[in-house]
Amino acid sequence: MKRYFRCDDPTQQCPYSRTREILIEDDSGCPSANPNCHAHRRPVAWWSAILQRYPGAVWGGVGVVGVLALVLLLLPLLGSSGWMQQHALLSAEVADLDAQLAQLEAASAASSPEPVAAIETAQLQHDVLRLSEEIAEAVKAGAADEARLLETQLDAIATEVAERMEAGKQPDSRAVERSMAASRLVRGYETLEERAETVQAEVSMGADSAGAEALAMLIDGIRDAMRRARSLAVPVVVGGADPQFVALQTQIQDNLDRARRAIDAIPEPAALPFPASDAGLVIASSPGLDAALVVPLVQARWGEAATLDQDTGQWFLPSTDPDIAPGVLIRVAVEDPSALLIEDQADLVITDLPPSPIIRERFAAAFPGDSIDSRAFSEVIALNAIALLGHPDAPDTDIETEELAQTRWLAQASDISWLKRLDRPEILTQPVEDPFAAILGHPETRAIALFHQCAPNLRAKYLAYQPGSEVRALAPSPFSIGTEDYGLSFRIVAVHSPRARPAAQKFVEFITSDPGQNRIAEAGFVDLRLRHREETVDPLVLATLGEALGLSGMTRASRYSTNLRFGLNESVLDIKAQADIGRLARALANDFPTGKVVILGFTDSTGAPDYNHGLSVKRAQHIVDQLLSFDIPATAAGLGQQLPVDSNDTETGRSRNRRAEIWVVQP
């Protein structure tokens, strides 16, 4: 007779000491090759072993014996006839089939493959989605090497899933046998169901309600067991796979195919024309200005093709010109690019950021005796603005500062970081791929864009911006941006250091020349060439012009597209105004050789009205004196703090209000 034992190894090195499984003793040694097995074996009675190893069969047998005993006890009482005897016989046969069904269910459960853990599948799906998104970002940035590395990781997940699926396809060698056994049980239950229904019909005819109810319960039990048996009798499909992994494999393969097509479409990186360290001129640029303005200006000056290094974001423009050979390097600085100038990492900076106090201090420390605000090193080269856009059929409306901050504006994602760098009111933005198309599709939608991005045939409507209750609302235009009356305009400045190579200053001279300003206008920015416009004049301005010239009955006058701006409590011009004086003298001589010129001065609101009026006239007279050096006669007049073009509540607004306007009256 077989001997049974359990392993009581106190170290639990043997796996059977942990599972407490009952084993059969034989001469082949320990099933787990434990050398101390015999020392820790504890004999187990055969009935305990049989109960643990074959619980389905034991309890099924117990059930059959119990039913048979019950039948034997009832037979003497019930006699050999009647529904009770037939019920007892049927119950015994059902119990026998139930015992076989219990054994079959236990065997089927033991041999079924473990289901895929839901958390594992979810993690794989998360990894697939993450890698697919990272590949798309790398493809968008043109980083082919990074995209291929990510593709390899995705391919590894695909291989893992395929291996898991292949392992799941291994057939159960006894699955067919269990299916056939279950089919036999189904037929046995069907036979018992027919017999029980026949007896039930006979009892019902005899109007025995107790018997009919007992048989109905027996039939329900038979049908329930039959359903369980049928679930085990399904045909065995060899080579099946977990449906979760099938779906996951399809998803991965689709992503892989899409990623490979996108990666293959990435153009091979162009060979760089020269090492960055050999560049004859290094220009640092604010983000966005590099491709929009700096590259076109360099090409207009030296006429060479530009190569973008996708890894560093730097532009290379080769040239044989001895001033810059082997070429120009354009670097993009996310932070203030003027820092690169101070650190001798650039010869020239082209930026839309005004110098911060820290940059001013660092410049003065690096170049003692020099100032970054001096025209010796800084030059305004162009103007740009934030444009507020609405649907072309939307009613005309003025956007005040409060509404500007409270409205959610659509904008290109690349423009949002640009807008946040500028010293302008806070603007809530929502990134969209094409704000111009979004406006045309939804009449209530509003968007923002940079003025240079708005083509002359823009179908959207420019919205007027009003920075203060006393300020006239204006929409962006070359004239309103040129005068800087439009409250969301800003300057673009070129700055070089005292140690810069001569080519840097020569390039700035080209930019401010007519060919350079032509290229700026072609790029969509507002150039610095002065324009004049005849318009209906504010009555206060008209009266002041007439009084200054001793004329009455004036109805119109012409104004030039510049505001000559001053410092606080000073009559000293800023760098743009200093350059505009020369441009103004040439424009007046060409446009109005016989016109009467009036310089109209203004102040901010920080002083008393009488003081401000005198200061405004003093500032106007300073311009008159400057023009006289060019043989251009002019008359000075002032309006003090009246007619501000921006809010006096901010330093930016006050600096715009400290200005002089140039007006011309034809005789």
C-alpha positions in Angstrom: 0.0 0.0 0.0 1.2 3.5 -0.8 2.6 5.6 2.0 1.9 9.3 2.3 3.8 12.1 4.0 4.2 15.9 4.4 7.5 17.8 4.5 8.1 19.7 7.8 11.5 21.3 6.8 11.7 24.2 9.4 13.9 26.3 7.0 11.1 26.0 4.3 13.7 25.6 1.6 11.6 22.9 0.2 8.6 24.3 -1.7 6.4 21.4 -0.4 7.1 22.5 3.2 5.4 25.8 2.4 2.5 24.4 0.4 1.8 21.6 2.9 1.0 19.3 0.0 0.7 15.6 0.7 3.2 13.5 -1.3 3.6 9.8 -2.2 6.7 8.1 -0.8 8.8 6.2 -3.3 12.5 5.3 -3.9 13.1 8.1 -6.4 14.1 10.6 -3.7 12.7 14.0 -2.9 10.5 15.5 -5.6 12.2 18.8 -5.1 15.8 17.3 -4.7 15.9 18.5 -1.0 18.9 16.5 0.6 17.3 16.7 4.0 13.9 15.5 2.9 13.9 12.2 4.8 14.8 13.9 8.0 11.8 16.1 7.9 9.1 13.7 6.6 5.9 13.3 8.7 3.7 10.3 7.7 0.0 11.1 6.9 -2.9 8.7 7.1 -4.2 7.4 3.7 -7.7 8.9 4.2 -6.3 12.4 4.8 -4.2 12.0 1.7 -7.0 10.9 -0.4 -9.3 13.7 0.8 -6.7 16.4 0.0 -5.5 15.0 -3.3 -9.0 14.1 -4.7 -11.6 16.2 -2.9 -14.0 16.2 -5.8 -14.1 12.4 -6.0 -14.3 11.9 -2.3 -17.1 14.3 -1.7 -18.9 13.1 -4.8 -18.7 9.6 -3.5 -19.9 10.7 -0.1 -22.9 12.3 -1.8 -23.7 9.2 -3.7 -23.5 7.0 -0.6 -25.6 9.5 1.3 -28.3 9.5 -1.3 -28.3 5.7 -1.6 -28.6 5.4 2.2 -31.5 7.8 2.2 -33.2 5.8 -0.6 -32.7 2.5 1.4 -34.2 4.1 4.5 -37.2 5.4 2.7 -38.0 2.3 0.7 -39.5 0.4 3.6 -41.6 3.3 4.5 -42.8 4.2 1.0 -43.2 0.8 -0.4 -42.3 -0.2 -4.0 -44.6 2.1 -5.7 -45.6 5.8 -5.9 -43.8 9.0 -6.9 -41.6 9.0 -3.8 -39.8 5.8 -4.8 -39.3 7.1 -8.4 -38.1 10.5 -7.0 -35.6 8.7 -4.7 -34.2 6.6 -7.6 -33.9 9.7 -9.9 -32.1 11.6 -7.1 -29.6 8.8 -6.6 -28.8 8.8 -10.3 -28.5 12.6 -10.4 -26.2 12.5 -7.4 -23.9 10.1 -9.3 -23.8 12.4 -12.3 -23.2 15.4 -10.0 -20.2 13.7 -8.5 -18.7 13.0 -11.9 -19.4 16.6 -12.9 -17.6 18.0 -9.8 -14.5 15.9 -10.6 -14.6 17.1 -14.2 -14.9 20.8 -13.2 -12.0 20.4 -10.7 -9.8 18.9 -13.4 -10.8 21.6 -15.9 -10.0 24.4 -13.5 -6.6 22.9 -12.6 -5.6 22.7 -16.3 -6.9 26.1 -17.5 -4.3 28.7 -18.3 -4.1 31.6 -15.9 -5.8 34.7 -17.3 -3.7 37.7 -18.2 -3.5 40.1 -15.3 -5.5 43.2 -16.0 -3.0 45.4 -14.4 -0.2 43.9 -16.6 -2.2 44.5 -19.8 -3.0 48.1 -18.7 0.6 48.8 -18.1 1.6 47.5 -21.6 -1.1 49.6 -23.1 0.1 52.7 -21.2 3.7 52.0 -22.4 2.6 51.6 -26.0 0.6 54.9 -25.9 3.5 56.8 -24.2 6.1 55.5 -26.7 3.8 56.3 -29.6 3.4 59.9 -28.4 7.1 60.3 -27.8 7.8 59.0 -31.3 5.3 61.5 -32.8 7.0 64.3 -30.9 10.5 63.2 -32.1 9.3 62.9 -35.7 7.7 66.4 -35.5 11.1 67.8 -34.2 12.9 65.9 -37.0 14.9 63.9 -34.5 15.2 60.7 -36.5 17.8 59.0 -34.2 15.6 59.6 -31.1 12.5 58.4 -33.0 14.3 55.2 -34.1 15.5 54.5 -30.5 11.9 54.8 -29.3 10.7 52.6 -32.1 13.1 49.9 -30.9 11.5 50.0 -27.4 8.1 49.7 -29.0 9.3 46.8 -31.1 10.5 45.1 -27.9 7.0 45.3 -26.4 5.6 43.8 -29.6 8.0 40.9 -29.3 7.1 40.3 -25.6 3.4 40.3 -26.5 4.0 37.9 -29.4 5.9 35.5 -27.1 3.1 35.6 -24.6 0.5 34.9 -27.2 2.6 32.0 -28.6 2.9 30.5 -25.1 -0.9 30.8 -24.7 -1.5 28.8 -27.9 -0.1 25.5 -26.5 -3.1 23.0 -26.4 -4.2 21.1 -23.3 -3.4 17.4 -24.0 -6.5 16.3 -22.0 -8.9 19.0 -23.1 -10.5 16.8 -25.8 -11.0 14.0 -23.3 -12.6 16.3 -20.8 -14.9 17.7 -23.5 -16.0 14.2 -24.5 -16.7 13.3 -20.8 -18.7 16.4 -20.4 -20.8 15.6 -23.5 -21.6 12.2 -22.0 -22.7 13.9 -18.8 -25.0 16.2 -20.8 -26.6 13.2 -22.5 -27.1 11.5 -19.0 -28.7 14.6 -17.6 -31.0 14.9 -20.6 -32.2 11.3 -20.0 -32.9 12.0 -16.4 -34.7 15.2 -17.3 -37.0 13.3 -19.6 -37.8 10.6 -17.0 -38.3 13.2 -14.3 -40.7 15.2 -16.5 -42.7 12.0 -17.3 -43.1 11.2 -13.6 -44.0 14.9 -12.9 -46.7 14.7 -15.5 -48.2 11.5 -14.0 -48.1 13.1 -10.5 -49.8 16.3 -11.7 -52.6 14.2 -13.2 -53.2 12.7 -9.7 -53.4 16.2 -8.3 -50.6 15.5 -5.8 -49.2 19.0 -5.3 -46.4 17.9 -2.9 -45.1 15.4 -5.4 -45.2 17.8 -8.3 -43.3 20.5 -6.3 -40.6 18.0 -5.3 -40.1 16.8 -8.9 -40.0 20.4 -10.2 -37.2 21.1 -7.8 -35.4 18.0 -8.9 -35.8 19.0 -12.6 -34.4 22.5 -11.9 -31.3 20.9 -10.3 -30.9 18.6 -13.3 -31.1 21.5 -15.7 -28.6 23.6 -13.8 -26.1 20.8 -13.7 -26.7 20.2 -17.4 -25.8 23.8 -18.2 -22.6 23.4 -16.3 -21.8 20.3 -18.2 -22.5 21.9 -21.5 -20.0 24.8 -20.7 -17.3 22.1 -20.4 -18.4 20.3 -23.5 -17.5 23.1 -25.9 -15.2 22.0 -28.8 -11.5 22.4 -28.1 -9.9 25.1 -30.4 -6.2 24.5 -30.8 -4.1 27.6 -31.3 -6.3 30.1 -29.6 -5.0 33.2 -27.9 -6.1 35.6 -25.1 -8.3 38.2 -26.7 -6.7 41.0 -24.7 -3.4 40.2 -26.1 -4.8 39.9 -29.6 -6.2 43.4 -29.4 -3.0 44.7 -27.8 -0.9 43.2 -30.6 -3.1 44.8 -33.2 -2.7 48.2 -31.5 1.0 47.9 -31.3 1.4 46.8 -34.9 -0.7 49.7 -36.1 1.4 52.1 -34.0 4.6 50.5 -35.3 3.6 50.8 -38.9 2.5 54.4 -38.4 5.8 55.3 -36.6 8.0 53.6 -39.3 6.3 55.5 -42.1 6.7 58.8 -40.2 10.3 58.1 -39.4 11.1 57.0 -43.0 9.7 60.4 -44.1 12.1 62.4 -42.0 14.6 63.9 -44.3 18.2 63.1 -43.7 20.0 65.9 -41.8 21.9 68.1 -44.1 25.6 68.3 -43.7 26.7 71.4 -41.9 28.7 73.7 -44.1 31.2 74.6 -41.4 31.9 74.0 -37.7 30.1 76.3 -35.3 33.4 77.3 -33.7 34.7 78.7 -37.1 31.8 81.1 -37.8 32.9 84.5 -38.9 29.8 86.2 -37.3 27.6 84.8 -34.5 24.1 86.3 -34.1 21.9 85.5 -31.1 18.2 85.7 -31.5 15.0 85.6 -29.5 12.9 82.5 -30.2 10.7 83.0 -33.3 12.7 85.8 -34.7 15.4 83.5 -36.1 13.4 82.0 -39.0 10.9 84.9 -39.3 13.4 87.8 -39.5 17.1 87.1 -38.9 17.6 84.4 -41.5 15.9 86.5 -44.2 18.0 89.5 -43.3 21.3 87.5 -43.5 20.3 86.0 -46.8 19.4 89.5 -48.1 22.8 90.7 -47.2 25.0 87.7 -48.3 22.5 85.7 -50.5 23.4 82.2 -49.3 21.2 79.2 -48.4 20.5 78.5 -44.7 20.9 75.1 -43.1 19.2 74.3 -39.8 20.9 71.9 -37.4 17.9 70.0 -36.0 19.8 68.8 -32.9 20.9 72.3 -31.7 18.4 74.6 -33.4 21.2 76.7 -34.9 21.3 78.1 -38.4 24.3 78.0 -40.6 24.7 80.4 -43.6 27.9 79.9 -45.5 29.7 82.7 -47.2 33.0 83.5 -49.0 32.8 87.2 -48.0 36.1 87.9 -46.2 34.2 89.8 -43.4 32.3 86.7 -42.3 33.9 83.6 -43.9 33.2 80.7 -43.6 29.7 82.0 -42.7 27.2 83.2 -40.2 25.9 81.2 -37.2 22.5 82.1 -35.8 21.8 80.9 -32.2 18.4 80.9 -30.5 18.4 81.8 -26.8 15.3 80.9 -24.8 16.2 83.4 -22.1 17.4 86.9 -22.7 19.9 86.6 -25.7 21.8 89.7 -24.5 23.5 87.5 -21.9 25.3 85.7 -24.8 26.6 89.1 -25.9 28.0 89.9 -22.5 29.6 86.4 -22.2 31.3 86.8 -25.6 29.3 84.0 -27.1 27.8 86.2 -29.8 28.8 89.3 -31.8 25.3 90.6 -32.3 21.9 90.1 -30.6 18.5 90.7 -32.4 15.8 90.6 -29.8 12.2 91.8 -29.1 13.0 92.0 -25.3 14.0 95.4 -23.8 17.1 95.1 -21.6 16.3 94.1 -18.0 18.0 95.9 -15.1 20.2 92.9 -14.6 21.4 92.9 -18.2 22.1 96.7 -18.0 24.2 96.1 -14.9 26.0 93.1 -16.4 26.7 95.1 -19.6 28.1 98.0 -17.6 30.3 95.7 -15.5 31.6 93.8 -18.6 32.3 97.0 -20.6 33.1 99.8 -18.1 32.1 103.3 -19.4 29.6 101.9 -21.9 25.8 101.5 -21.8 23.6 99.0 -23.5 21.0 101.8 -24.0 23.5 103.9 -26.0 23.0 104.2 -29.7 26.7 103.3 -30.1 25.7 99.7 -29.4 21.9 99.5 -29.8 19.6 100.2 -32.8 15.9 99.7 -33.3 15.6 97.8 -36.6 11.9 97.0 -36.9 8.5 97.1 -35.1 5.9 94.4 -34.5 2.7 94.0 -32.5 0.2 91.6 -30.9 -2.9 91.6 -33.2 -6.3 90.9 -31.7 -8.5 89.2 -34.2 -12.2 88.5 -34.6 -14.7 87.1 -37.1 -15.0 89.3 -40.2 -18.8 89.6 -39.6 -18.6 90.3 -35.9 -19.7 93.7 -34.7 -17.0 96.3 -34.2 -15.8 96.3 -30.6 -13.0 97.9 -28.6 -11.0 95.6 -26.3 -10.1 97.2 -23.0 -7.2 95.9 -20.8 -9.6 94.2 -18.4 -11.4 92.4 -21.2 -8.1 91.5 -22.8 -7.1 89.7 -19.6 -10.4 88.0 -19.1 -11.0 86.7 -22.6 -9.5 83.3 -23.7 -7.7 83.9 -27.0 -6.8 81.2 -29.5 -3.2 81.3 -30.6 -0.6 79.0 -32.2 1.3 77.1 -29.5 4.7 78.5 -30.8 3.4 82.1 -30.3 2.2 81.6 -26.7 5.8 81.6 -25.3 6.6 84.6 -27.5 3.7 86.5 -26.1 4.6 85.7 -22.5 8.1 87.2 -22.9 6.8 90.6 -23.8 6.0 93.3 -21.2 2.3 93.4 -22.0 -0.9 92.8 -20.1 -1.5 89.2 -19.1 -3.3 87.3 -21.9 -5.2 84.0 -21.4 -4.4 81.7 -24.4 -5.5 78.4 -25.7 -3.3 76.7 -28.3 -4.7 75.8 -31.7 -3.1 74.7 -34.9 -4.6 77.5 -37.0 -6.2 80.4 -35.2 -7.2 82.1 -38.5 -9.2 79.1 -39.6 -10.7 78.8 -36.1 -12.0 82.4 -36.3 -13.7 81.9 -39.7 -15.4 78.7 -38.4 -16.9 80.3 -35.3 -18.2 83.9 -35.3 -17.8 84.2 -31.5 -14.2 83.1 -31.5 -11.3 85.5 -30.8 -7.7 84.9 -31.5 -4.3 86.6 -31.3 -1.4 86.5 -33.6 1.8 88.5 -34.3 1.2 91.2 -36.8 4.0 89.9 -39.1 2.0 86.7 -39.5 -1.1 88.5 -40.7 -1.0 88.7 -44.5 -2.3 91.8 -46.3 -5.4 89.8 -47.4 -6.3 88.7 -43.9 -9.9 87.7 -43.8 -10.2 88.1 -40.1 -11.1 91.4 -38.5 -8.6 93.4 -36.5 -10.0 94.4 -33.1 -9.2 97.8 -31.6 -7.3 97.9 -28.3 -8.0 100.6 -25.7 -5.4 100.5 -22.8 -7.2 103.2 -20.8 -10.4 105.1 -20.5 -8.8 108.4 -21.7 -7.0 106.6 -24.5 -8.2 106.4 -28.1 -8.9 102.8 -29.2 -6.7 101.7 -32.1 -6.5 98.7 -34.4 -3.0 97.5 -35.5 -1.8 98.9 -38.8 1.6 99.8 -40.2 0.9 103.5 -39.3 -0.4 102.9 -35.7 2.4 100.4 -35.0 5.0 102.8 -36.6 3.9 105.6 -34.3 3.7 103.1 -31.4 0.3 104.6 -30.6 -1.1 101.1 -30.8 -0.8 99.8 -27.2 0.3 96.3 -28.1 3.2 97.2 -30.4 6.8 96.5 -29.5 10.3 97.1 -30.8 12.9 94.8 -32.3 16.5 95.9 -31.4 19.9 94.9 -32.7 22.7 95.1 -30.0 26.4 94.5 -30.3 29.2 94.8 -27.8 32.4 96.9 -27.9 34.3 93.7 -28.5 32.1 92.6 -31.5 33.8 91.9 -34.8 33.4 94.7 -37.4 31.0 92.6 -39.4 28.3 92.9 -36.7 28.1 96.8 -37.0 28.3 96.6 -40.8 25.3 94.2 -40.7 23.3 96.6 -38.6 24.0 99.4 -41.0 22.7 97.1 -43.8 19.5 96.3 -41.8 18.7 100.0 -41.3 19.4 100.8 -45.0 16.6 100.8 -47.6 17.5 97.3 -48.9 17.4 95.9 -45.3 14.2 97.7 -44.5 12.6 96.4 -47.7 13.4 92.9 -46.5 11.9 93.6 -43.1 8.7 94.8 -44.8 8.6 91.7 -47.0 8.8 89.5 -43.9 5.6 91.2 -42.6 7.2 93.4 -39.9 6.8 97.2 -39.8 9.9 98.9 -41.1 11.3 102.2 -39.9 10.8 104.2 -43.1 8.6 107.2 -42.2 5.2 107.6 -43.8 2.9 110.5 -43.6 -0.9 110.4 -43.6 -3.5 113.2 -43.9 -6.4 112.6 -41.6 -9.2 114.3 -39.7 -7.5 115.8 -36.7 -8.6 115.9 -33.1 -10.0 119.4 -32.5 -7.6 120.0 -29.6 -4.6 119.2 -31.9 -6.1 121.2 -34.7 -6.5 124.2 -32.5 -2.9 123.9 -31.1 -1.5 123.6 -34.7 -3.4 126.7 -35.8 -2.3 128.7 -32.8 1.3 127.7 -33.3 1.2 128.7 -37.0 -1.1 131.7 -36.6 -3.6 130.1 -38.9 -7.4 129.9 -38.6 -9.9 127.7 -40.4 -7.7 124.7 -40.6 -9.5 121.4 -41.1 -6.7 118.9 -42.0 -3.1 118.2 -41.4 -0.6 115.4 -42.1 1.3 113.4 -39.5 4.4 111.3 -39.8 4.5 107.7 -38.6 6.8 108.2 -35.6 6.7 109.3 -32.0 9.9 110.7 -30.8 10.1 109.5 -27.2 11.9 111.0 -24.2 13.2 109.9 -20.8 11.5 110.8 -17.5 11.7 114.6 -16.8 14.1 115.0 -19.6 14.4 116.3 -23.1 16.8 113.6 -24.1 15.6 111.3 -27.0 15.7 107.6 -26.8 17.7 105.5 -29.4 14.8 105.2 -31.9 14.1 108.9 -31.8 17.7 109.8 -32.3 17.8 107.7 -35.5 14.4 109.0 -36.6 15.6 112.6 -36.6 17.8 111.9 -39.5 15.1 110.0 -41.3 12.6 112.8 -40.6 14.8 115.5 -42.0 15.2 113.6 -45.3 11.5 112.8 -45.5 10.4 116.4 -44.8 12.7 117.7 -47.4 11.4 115.3 -50.0 7.7 115.2 -49.1 6.9 118.8 -48.0 9.6 121.2 -49.2 7.1 124.1 -48.7 5.1 122.6 -45.8 4.8 124.2 -42.3 6.2 121.7 -39.7 4.9 121.7 -36.2 6.5 119.6 -33.5 3.8 118.8 -30.9 5.2 117.7 -27.5 3.5 115.6 -24.8 4.2 114.3 -21.2 3.0 111.6 -18.9 0.8 112.6 -15.9 3.4 112.4 -13.1 3.8 116.2 -12.8 1.5 119.1 -12.3 -0.4 120.2 -15.4 1.4 123.6 -15.7 4.8 122.0 -15.3 3.9 119.3 -17.8 2.7 121.8 -20.4 6.0 123.7 -20.1 8.0 120.4 -20.3 6.1 119.3 -23.4 6.9 122.6 -25.2 10.6 122.2 -24.1 10.7 118.8 -25.6 9.1 120.0 -28.9 11.7 122.8 -29.0 14.5 120.3 -28.6 13.3 118.5 -31.8 13.0 121.9 -33.6 16.6 122.6 -32.7 17.7 119.2 -34.0 15.9 119.7 -37.4 17.5 123.2 -37.8 20.8 121.4 -38.0 19.4 119.8 -41.2 18.1 123.2 -42.4 14.5 122.1 -41.7 12.5 125.0 -40.1 9.8 123.9 -37.6 7.6 125.4 -34.9 7.3 124.0 -31.3 4.0 123.5 -29.5 2.9 121.4 -26.5 -0.2 119.8 -25.0 1.3 118.5 -21.7 -0.4 115.4 -20.4 -3.4 115.7 -22.6 -4.3 113.1 -25.3 -2.3 110.1 -23.9 -1.7 107.2 -26.2 -1.4 104.7 -23.4 -2.3 104.3 -19.7 -0.4 106.4 -17.2 -0.9 103.6 -14.7 2.1 101.6 -15.9 5.7 102.5 -16.7 5.4 101.2 -20.2 2.3 103.4 -20.8 4.0 106.5 -19.3 7.1 106.0 -21.5 4.8 106.0 -24.6 3.2 109.2 -23.5 6.5 111.1 -23.1 6.7 111.9 -26.8 6.7 114.4 -29.7 4.5 114.1 -32.8 5.5 115.5 -36.2 2.7 117.4 -38.0 2.8 119.2 -41.4 0.3 121.8 -42.6 0.2 122.7 -46.3 -0.1 126.4 -47.1 
